[in-house]
Structure formats: C-alpha cells, structure tokens
Amino acid sequence: MLRRPMPGSAGTAALPGRPALATSLRIAAAFALATALFLAPALWNGFPLVYYDSVDYVQLPFTGQMPIYRTAGYGLVTIAGRLAHSLWAVPLLQSALAAYVLYETLRRFLPQDAEAALVAVSSLLLLVTGLPWFTAEIMPDAFTGILVLAFAVLVCDDGQIGWGRRTALAATLALAIAVHSSHAAIAGGLLLSLFLVSLAAPGLWPGLHRRLRLPLLAFMIGLALAAGANAVVTGRVFLLQDNAVLTLGLFVQDGLAEKYLDHACGKPKPRLQLCAARHRLPHNANMFLWHDHDFDQLGGWTGMQGEARKIVRGAIKAYPLAYLWDSLQLTARQLVMLKTADGVAPMRYLIGDAIARHYPKEAAAFLAARQQRGTAFGWLNAIQAPILILASAALPILLWLAWRRRDPDGVLLMAILTLSLLGNAYVCGALSNPNDRYQSRIAWLAVLALVIAFGRWRRGDRPRPVPAPDFPRDRAP
C-alpha cells in the first residue's frame, strides 16, 4: 500500500495566523498576474493569435456552420467572444482557466506558498514552453494541458479538496473534453488505464477506483456537451464526424494507400475511383487533402468519404502489421515533433473577412497585429524545443525516482503526465498526422513535472517511514 507523506494539502489559505482578507488578496493578485503572463503573446501581438482553423471557430457562433472533419464543441468557448462582442474574451478565458488549474495543481502537489509558486511557474512556462502561445490563440489546443492537470488533481484528491473546488475542477475538465475530439480520446485513455491499474494492483492506491468517479462523471458530461453542440449546429446528435478522409490522407503520406491500391485495383471489387490516380498521389497528407487536383475532382472532403472508408478498411485488413508498425513510427515521430508558435503567420487572406464581418470594431487591430506582418520564431524554438524534448524524455525517470522515494502522489502524477504525452502522440500522430503544434500543446506539462519533482524533493516530501511491500526497500540517494 502506498502511504501519503502528508495528512492533506489545503494550500496556503489554510495556514494558521494569516488574515483571510490578506490571503485572498494575495491569491487574487497572483492569479491575475499568471493570467496576464498566459495572455502575453496576444498582448505582444496586439490581437489574439489565429491559426488556419481559427476562421471556422470564429464564425461558428454566428453561422452555425460545422468545421470540416472537426466538431462544434469549441463553440462553447468562442461563443464568449460573441457574447462579449470581442474576440479578446476567448484568450482571456483560456488564460484564466490555465492559471486556475495550475494553481490547483500547485496547491495539491506543492502546497507551501502556492500563490508565489504560481507566478514563478507561470513565468517559467512563458519563457521555455509554448503554453502561452496556445492560451493566447483562438484554438482548442489551449485546453489539452488544462484537461490533464484537472484530471490529475481530481484523481489525486484524498478528500482534502472542498466540494466547491472539486466542482470547479470537474466543470473545467468537462469543458476541456468537449472542445476537441482528441481530448475525449486522451481523457478516456487515462480513465481506462487507471481503472485497469486499480484492478490489477489495488494495494498501490487504495480507493483509486472511487477517486475515478468524478473524473468519469466529468468525462460523460464532456461527451454530452460535445454531442449537444453538434446537435445544435447540425440537428443530429453525434460525437465525431467521419474521419476516414483524414485517415486516407495519412495512408497516402506513408505509402500504405498506394500499396493497397496496387493490390486492389486489378480486382473487380471494390471499384475505386482513386485507382487511376494512384501513381501520382503526393507523399504528403496536407498536399493531398488541401491541394491535390485528383482529390478535388473526386469530391473532396464530402464526396470522398465512401471511397476513403473502403480504402482505409481494406488497407488495414490487408496489411495489419504494416499499419501497426506505421502507427508506432508515427507516434514516435510525434513525440519529438514540436514547435512553439507553429502556424502563427499572416492570416489576413484567410480570416480577415470573417473578423471584419463579425467583429468590425476589431478589424483594424487585427490588420495591424504583428502576426499580419510576419514574424520568424526560429530563435524561440532554438531555445524551447530542446528543453521540451529533454523534459519529456525525463518523465519516465521522474516516475521511477518518485517510486524509489515512496512518494505515492508523485508516482500517480508522473504516471498521468507520462501517459498523457504518450496518448497525445498516438492520437495526433498515428490517428491524424504528425504536426509540430500537436505535441507542443502538451509538452509543457513535462517542464511543470520537473518543477514539481524538484520542489517535492527539496521539501523532503516523503511518506511515513513504514515501507510499502510493493516498493523496493532501498531509497534513492
């Protein structure tokens, strides 16, 4: 059985002798400063950052038009812009939620003076990670790390967090799950993994299965929110749009589609229109899906769905080992593909009309933003990318060190973070297509893990001296 090093972690608000008003003011000031730090790239830009997909999300609350191959869940966030008559409401909300969940994480795992740690850690994350570049952007990627931290705090709670805080964390988790289909996959994978651990080794974390109940409820609410948003937009209740076309693009890129077509096109069934173009397919998914003449001629995203399903299913059935090997390679590639500010490029041609139409008072600020003039971020990634890769590689080591130190909270946190980074790499790399921004949106958690591990080691955060039978008896130096 793992034993906890402390009877609870109420955070600085519970320290005796500190006036409640002074404590509340200090926490509010730290929260406001952390929010500003996470909003810093938008302030530097002079306008919220936008990506290629942002145009769909900006228009969604006004037009009710479903984004291609995505879902409407992020409309639950971008509607804040319409209600406030300003797109600034979106990055402000995302930055505030990131600051809140980070504060709750520090209260749980580094409870000594958590508000001071919040400012210091937020500053570090601004300097060496891409988190603020996501919280300041009109994209659901800001919620990937928020989801993981909210999940971790809820799972590691042993009854010390009050019902109000638990409700707020669960609501944040549900929203983070609803805004993107990949988030639902990551949360579902975490729930399943920890449930299997609770069955296979119930002595490691007694009552773990009970602590999964609230995250499970938040997961179900998140799925309901996503399905509800889709129903409002389309009139149909569903969780995911057909993504066979997206998978076909991945198969075109890795050559599996051409290999299958060479095998299948000489047979009477299935009759495939792509056979005639199989030897001139581009070896790049984005080129195929967005710029290929044959793809457009055969119907594009909507007209190719039926054929894409046939090719994807046929290729997996015909070459299961090749598909598995490709999936492992894509996952590994995604783990090391990360780049801060990926896609922060001039977007006047793509989203300018939408902003002028729906946010006319902010059109001038959008056109004057630094993003529209073009900015190179090579210097930033020369610093951040190596740090993020090394920190990610250190996660299994931190997990092992927490195990050696008999730190149950540390073990559970590092396990959740490690599983999250691996799960994100699989979902985005093997099921979609590796992209620099996909792993960058979550790799900042590895830097936070290093901070927490160092803080717990420096504080001497160890359990009671009775050794647990499932742990090695010797301690790490």
N, C-alpha and C positions, 0 to 999 in steps of 0.2 A: 504494500500500500504506500502511495506517495503521501507524505505529510507536508503540510504547508508551513512556511517559515514564519508567518505572522498570523495573528488571530483575525485580521481584517485589514482593509485598506480604505478608510473613509476619505482619505485625501486631506489637504490642508484645512479644509473647512471644519474638520473635526478636532483640530489641535486645541487643547485647552488654553485658556488665558488670552486668546486673541479675540478682540471685539468683532462681533458678527458683521457690523457695517463696514469696518476697515477691510475685513477679509473679502466681503462681497465686492467692494470697490476694486480691490487688487485683482481679483479674478476677472472682473469685467474689463479692466484695463488690459490685462494680459490677453484676454480673448479678442478684444478689439485690435490690438497690435498684431496678433497672429493672423487674424482675418485680413488685415491690411498687407501683411507680408505675402499671403497667398494670392492676393489681388495685384501684387506688384507688377507682373508682366503686362497686365491690361492698363495699369496706370502709366507705365513706361510707354506703351503703345499709343495711348491717348484714346483707346476704344477697346472693347472686348475683342479678344483674338477670335478668328474664324478659320475654319478648315473647309475642305472641299464639300464635305457632307453637311456643313452647318446651314447651308441655304435651305435644305429640306426641313431642318428643325426650326429655323426661324419662321418659316411660312406655315408650319403645321398648325399652330393655334388659330391662325387666321383662315386658312384654306381648307383644313381638314384633309389634306392630300397625303396619303401614306407614302413614306420614303421607300425607294426601291430596295427590295430584299431585307429591309430593316423593319422595326416595329415602331409603334406610336408612343411607347412608354416614356420617352424623354420629353414628350409634350407636357407631362406632368410638371416638368421643371421650366421649360421655355414659356409656358403659359404665364409664369411670373413676369416675364417681360411685357406681355400684352396687358396684364393687369396693372403693372406699374407704368406703362407707356414708355418704357426704357429698357433696352437690352442690357443695361448695366445691372439690372436686377438678377439676371441669371448668374454671372460670375460672382456677384456678391453673395448670393445664396449658397453657391458651391463652396466658396472660400470660407464662409461661416460654418458650414457643416463640416468641412475638413478640420477647422480649428476646434470645433466642439468634440468630434470623435477623437482627435489627437489628445485633447485634454483629458477625456475619459480614459484613454489608454494609459497616459502617464499617471493618472490618479490610481489606476489599478496596479501598474507594474513598477512605478517609481513614485510612490505617494509622498515622499518628502518634498515639500515646497513645489508642488506640481505646476503652479501658475508661472513661477520663474523658469522652470524647465520648459514650459510651453513656448515661451518667447525664444529661448535659446535654441530649442529643437526646430522650431519653425524657421528661424534664421538659417540654421544649417541646411534644412531641406531646400530653402530658396537658393542657397549658394551651390549645392552639389547635386541636386536632383531636379527632375522635370515636373514635380508635383505642381508648383505654382503655374507652370505653363499649361497645365490641364484645368486647374480650377479657374483660371482666367479666360478660358476658351468656351465657346458655345458648342460643346460636345459632351456626350455622356461619359467619356473616359475619366473625367474627374472623380467619378463615383466608384471606380474599381477598388482602389485602396481604401476608400471610406467603408465600403462593404466589408472588406477583410477585417479591419480594425473593430468595427461594430460587432461583427461576429465573434471575434476573439475575446472582447471584453465580456460579452454575454455568456460565452461558454466558460470562461474562467471565473465568473462570479460565483462565490460560495455563500450568497445570501447577505453580503455586506452592502450591496448597492440597493438603494431605496426603490420603491415601485415607480416613482416619477422618472428617475434616471433610466431605469430598465425600459419603461415605456418609450421614452425618447430615443433610446438606442435601437429598440426594436422597430420603431417607426422609420428611423433613418436607414436601417438595414432593409426594410421592405421597399422603401423608395429606391435605394441603390440597386436592388434586384430587378425592380420594374423597368428601369430606364434602358436596359440593354440585354439582349438575349444571352450574350456571353456571360453576363453577371449571374444570370439564373443558373447557367451551367457550372460556374465556379462555386456558387453557394451550395448547389445540390451535391457537387463532388465533395465539398468539405463536410456536409451533413452525413453523407453516406460513409465517408472514411472514418469519421469519429464514432459513428454508430457501430461500425464493424470493430473498431478498437474496443469500445465498451463491452461488446460481446466476447471478443477473443481474450481480452485481458482486463476483466472487471476490477481487479485489485489495483491497477495502476492509478486510476482516478475514480474512487468510489462515488457513485451518484452521477457519473458523466452523462449517462443516458437521460437523466432527469434534467440536467442543465442544457440539453439539446432541445427541450420542448419549446422554449420561447424562440430560439432561432428558427426552429421548424415552423412555428406559427407565423413568424415574420416572412419566411420563405413562401408560405402558402398565400399570405396577403400580398406579397410582391407579385406572385404569378397572377393573382386575381386582378391587381391593379393593371398589369400589363395587358391581360386579356380584355379588361374593361376599356382601356384606352383604345385598343384595336377595334373593339366593338363600336365605340363612339365614332371612330373615323370611318370604318368600312361597313358597319351594320352587321358584321359577322363576328362571332366570338372565336378567337383562336389565339395561340401563343406565339407561333412562328410562321413567317411566310415560307413558301417553298424555296429552299436554298440550293436546289440541285444545280442551277445555273452557276452559282458561285463555286460549287464543288467541281463542276466541269471545268471552270477556268483554272482551278488548281491542278486538275489532271492534265490539262493542256500544257501547263507550265512544266510539270515534271515528266512529261512524255508518256504517261500512262494512257491518256486518251488516244493518242496516235497508235500506240501499241495495240490497244483493244480494237480500234477501227481497222487496222491492217488485218486483224484476225476475223472481224465480224462482217466486213463489207463484202466479202466474197460469198456470203451466205444469203439465202432468200429472206430470212428473218433474223433479227429485226431490220426493217427497212429504215435506214438512217440517211437523212439529208446531208449530214456533215461529211459523208464518205468522199464526196467529190473534192472537198477542200482539205482533206486530212494531211496532205503533204505540204501544205503551205500555211499551216497553223503557226502563229507566233509562239515562241517559247517563253512567254510572259503572260501571266494571268490578267494583269491590268490592260495590257495591249489587246488581248483577245476580247475582254468584256467591254471595253470602252472605245476602242479604236479600230477593231477589225471589220473589214468590209463584209466578209462572209457571215460573220455573226449577225451583223445588222440585216443582211439580206434574208437570213433565215428566221427573222422575227425578233431578235434581240432578247431582252430580259423576259418579256412576256411570251413571245412566240416560240422560244427555245425550251420552255420548261418541260414539255413532254419528252422531247428528244434527249434533253440533258438527263432526265431521270433514267431513261433506258441506258444511256452510255455509262453513267455513274454506277448503276446497279450491275450492269454487265461487266464492267471493268473490275469491280470489287470481287464479284463471283469468279471471274476467270483468273484473276491474279491476286489472291488474298495475301500471299506472303510479300509480294511486291508492294501492295498497298500498306501493309503493316510496316515494312522497312521504310517506305517513304514517309509514313507518319512519324516514325521515330526520328528520322533525319530532319523533318520539318520542325518538330518540337525542339530538338537540339539547336537548330539554326535560330529559332525564335528566341531562345534563352539568351543568346548573345547579340541579337539584333535590337538595338535601342538607340534612340537619338532624341535629344531634347529639342523642342520647337519644330519637330518634323511637320512639314506642311504649312508652316507659318510663312506664307508667300503672298504676293499681291493677289487679291481676290475681287478686285473691282468688277472685272468682267463677269464673274460668276454670281456674286451675291449682292452687288451694288444696287441692282434694280429692286430686289426684294426688300432691302433696307429702306430705300427711298420710298417704296410703296407703303410699307407697314410702320416704319419709324422715321417719318420725313424730317422730324426735328433733329435727328441724329445722323442724317445722311452726310452733312458737311464734315462732322467729326470722323466718320468712317473713312471718307475720302482723304482726309488729312493725316490719318494714322500712319505711324512708321511702317506698319505691315504693308501698306499700299505702295511704299517707296522701295520695298525690297531690302531685306537685311540678311547678312550671312551669319550663320551660327556655328561655323566650324571651330572657332576658338572656344565656344562654350562646351561643345561636345568633346573637344580635346581634353577638357578637364573632367567633365561629368561622366562620359561613357566609361572610361577605365575604372572610375570609382564605383559606379553602379554594377559593373560586371564583377569586380573583385568582391564587393559587398554581397552580391547574390551568391557567388561561389562560397562565401564564408558561412552562409546559413546552415548547411549541414554540420559544420564544425561547431557553431554556436549551439545547435541542438545537442550534439554529443557532449559539449562542455557542461551544459545545463543538466544533462543526465548524470554526468560524473559528480556534479556538485549536489546532487539530490535536490534539485530545485523544481518542484512539480509545475508551478506556474510558468517558469521559464521554459521547461520542456514543452508544455502544451502550446505556449505562444509560438515558440520557434517551429514546432511541427505545423501549426496552422499557416504560418508565413511561408514555410518551405513548400507545403502542399499547394498554396495559392499561386506561388510563382510557377511551379511546375504545371499546375492546372491551366493557368492563363496561357502558358507557352503551347500547351497541347490544343486548347480550344481555338486560339488565334492562329497558330502555326499549322497544325495538322488538319483542322476543320475549316479554316478560312484560307489564309495565305500570309506567310511571314511578312511583317511590316515593322519598321523601326519604332513607330509610335506605340504599337501594341504592348511590348514588354516594358517600354519606358513608363507607361501609365501605372505600373505596379511595382517596378524595381525599386522605387524609393522606399518601400517597406523594408528592404534589406538594410539600408542605411539606418533606419529607425531601429531595427533589430540590434545592430551594433551598439547604438547609443544605450538601449535598454539593457543589453547584456553587460556592458561596461558599468553602467550605473548600479545594477544589482550586484555585480562582483565587487565594486568599490565599497558598497554599503555593507558587504558581508551578508547578503540576503541568503541565509541557509536555514533549512528546517531544523526541527528538534533533533537531538543527537542520536535518537534511536534509528538505526539503519533500516531501510526498507528491504525486504527479502528479495525483491525483483531487481534491485540495483546492485552494481558492483560495490564491494566493500571499501576499496581504496579510493581516496579522493584525489582529484586532480590537484596539482600544486598551484 
